[in-house]
Amino acid sequence: ETDDLPNPFFSRAYDQRILYILSGEGELRFPEKSFPLHEGTLCFYPSGQSYWPVSSTENRLRFVTLNFDFTAQYADQVNVLPPVAAEKFQESLLLPSHLCVEHELYKAPFVFSDAHSLRDDFLSVSNIFNSNRTHRREAASARLCSMLYTLLDHTEAKASNAFSRALSYIDEHYADILSNQDIGRALHYHPYYL
């Protein structure tokens, strides 16, 4: 748990990262897009992704970061691999375990702005991993896996709901000439997401 953002520039990490905002405000910048950060926001970015979390000066961010890989392939890594400036990133050190994941959700960065229900899970994983208890890695890993499946279930439910709403809108307006922009505007989605 910290309120110290590591780098005031675009960075790239060698492992997977989940950032959970405990309090404060700011934004998470990716090269192609930015997202607002506030209490309860969850951000995932796979290894190799350029990112830059920026805290507001009035209401500084406090957050928990979980660094991990999706396989046991890198279990011998004892130390956290710190992020580096994007231009200093060495592709040969990348932990590409996110490429082994079958779920598309974890192959690209994403942000959930309302993940309040996962706060205790994040703190628990962090506390377990940083404890001296026997099998702490295994216990933290099990809790993290459960959390990752919860995120996946949440995403699939949200996508299913959006799909149902889009179908209902099309059904109600089938006589009109509809474009993705028309549907997106009505449902508050970007036309490309549709």
Secondary structure, 3 states (H helix, E strand, C coil): CECCCCCCCCEECCCEEEEEEEECEEEEEECCEEEEEECCCEEEECCCCEEEEEECCCCCCEEEEEEECCCCCCCCCCCCCCCEEHHHCCHHHCCHHHHHCCCHHHHCCEEECCCHHHHHHHHHHHHHHCCCCCCHHHHHHHHHHHHHHHHHHHHHHHHHHHHHHHHHHHHHCCCCCCCHHHHHHHHCCCCCCC
